[in-house]
Amino acid sequence: MSLLAADEPANDESARARRNARPSRSETRRAILDATEALLLESGHSGFSVRKLVERCGYSAPTLYHHFRDKDGLIDALLEERLTLFARDIEAVPLVADPVENLRSLARAFALFGLRYPTHYQLLMQVREEDSAMIEAAEEARRLMEQPASQIAARGWLAIGDLEGFRQALWTMLHGIVSMRTLRPDVEWKQDLLDRSLEGIIRGWLIPEADRRIAASADGRRGRTEEQSSCTPPE
């Protein structure tokens, strides 16, 4: 008998063992979460059910409840995982003193996340206000995203409309670019579409950059004068 022939039963036995090996806890959890995401994207929250998930992922209902307390716990775990990934990208954006520059940087990070992870992005767009896990997990990212627009409005730099209108216009533009590029990959989208669209929003809604510089300089002088006045002892 050749050495090759002698090795065959051992190889067959090893292959059989690998096939019969049970997936690890982390592998099972990953498979359930991935199936949950796919089902949510297909059916939405209203069409999601444990029965459909069992059919999709191949695991029994008791196995699902062993890893996640219930249906809401499963969805919350998925949202928290995806939002943590989103928050990591947003929090990694370097911020400067100029809120307009921060607006550019954060808006680009938001859109690039959606283009890089279109499935995750679509899931996050289905999040409802009553999803408490979403609110908790994304609080810091949301604060960072909203801060530049609030600062711009507080400095009187909006040329038209109000803060809420500005936020809605910015959000609609970003979501439109991400969604259309995902839905229509057949279109040869311009590489600089995002940057040009951002500049269009900024130029359309904000006072000119030269006026912003003058206003910022005046605010700085006013702040120094007030500081000096507060330090002057009374006569």
Residue, then its C-alpha position, 0 to 999 in steps of 0.5 A: m500500500s502506498l503512503l498516499a493510499a494509507d493517508e486517505p482514510a485519515n484525510d477523509e476522517s479529518a474532512r468529516a470532522r471539519r464538516n461536523a464541527r459546530p460553529s463557535r459562539s461568535e460564528t453563530r452570532r455573526a451568522i444570525l446578525d448578518a441574516t437579520e440585516a439582510l431580512l430587515l433590508e428586504s422587509g423593514h421592521s414591520g415585515f421582520s419576524v423570528r420565523k422568517l429569520v429562522e428560515r433565512c439563517g437556518y438556526s432554530a428559534p431557541t438558538l436565536y433566543h439563547h444568543f439574544r433575549d428576544k426579537d427587539g434585543l436582536i435588532d438592538a444588537l445589530l443597530e448598536e454594532r453598525l452604529t458603533l462602526f459609523a460613530r468610529d468613522i465620525e469621531a476619527v474626523p480631525l476638527v478645527a476652529d472653523p465650523v465651515e471646514n468641520l462641516r465639510s469634513l464631517a459631511r464627507a465622512f458621513a457620505l463616504f461611510g454610506l458609499r463604503y458600507p451601503t448595506h449598513y447605511q441602508l439599515l441605519m436609514q431605517v432606524r426609528e426614534e423609538d429604537s433606544a439603542m440607536i439613540e444611545a450608541a449614536e449620541e456622540a456621533r450625532r452631536l459631532m454631526e450637528q455641531p458645525a451647523s449650530q455654530i454657523a447659525a449661532r455666528g449669524w453666517l446663514a444668508i437664507g433660511d434658518l438652522e433647521g432648513f439648512r440641516q435638512a438641505l444638507w441632509t437631503m443632498l448627502h442622502g441623495i448622493v449616497s442613495m443614487r450611487t448605490l441604486r444606480p451603479d450603472v451611471e458614471w458618476k462624477q468623482d467630484l460630485l460630493d465635494r461640488s455639491l457640498e460647496g453648492i450648499i455652503r455657497g447657497w446658504l452661507i454668507p460669503e467667506a470674506d464676510r465670515r472672516i470679517a465677522a470672525s475677526a470682529d468677534g475676536r476683537r470683541g471677545r478680547t475687549e470684554e476680557q480686558s474689561s473684566c480684568t480691569p480693577p474698579e476705581 
